[in-house]
């Protein structure tokens, strides 16, 4: 599992995790699109924005390996701002390639641009 050195570990001042410390021993967590409802709590929305901002700053629009990035946090953005960068896409692989869809990210999170 690739560790993204320098990537923020969590949202500053919260317990919202952005990375994991080590690979899972009992199966890798699958990345799957999660529905973001309008009534989500403000801290949850801030965590999405902070994580996406870190992805954009760290990787830009280039493909990146999932590595030690938290699958749960990716799942809140998956299928919209974060999309597969390979076909076929293995949602249960630490080597899976993803990329940020900058057009969708700018439309959904204009404060980051």
C-alpha positions, 0 to 999 in steps of 0.5 A: 500500500502506497503511503502518501507522505505529506498528505494531511492525516485528518481535518484540522481540529476534528476527528475526521480521518483522511488517511489510514495507518496500515493496510487492512488484514481482514479485507480492504474496504470497498470504495462506493458512491455514498449519497450526500443529502442536503441536510448533512451536518456542517462538520461533515460538509467541511470534511468533504471540502477539506478532503477534496481541497487536499486532493486537489492541492496534492494531486491536481487533476493527475491520476493517483493511487488510492494507497492509504487514503481513507475509503470512507472519506473517498466514498463521499466524493466518489462518482462525482468529484473523484472518479476512476482513472482506469477501466476496469476499476477495482474498488477493493484495491489499494493500487486502484487509480483515481482522479479528481474531476475538476469541472465537477469539483469546481461546480460543487465546491466553488469555495476551493477555487 
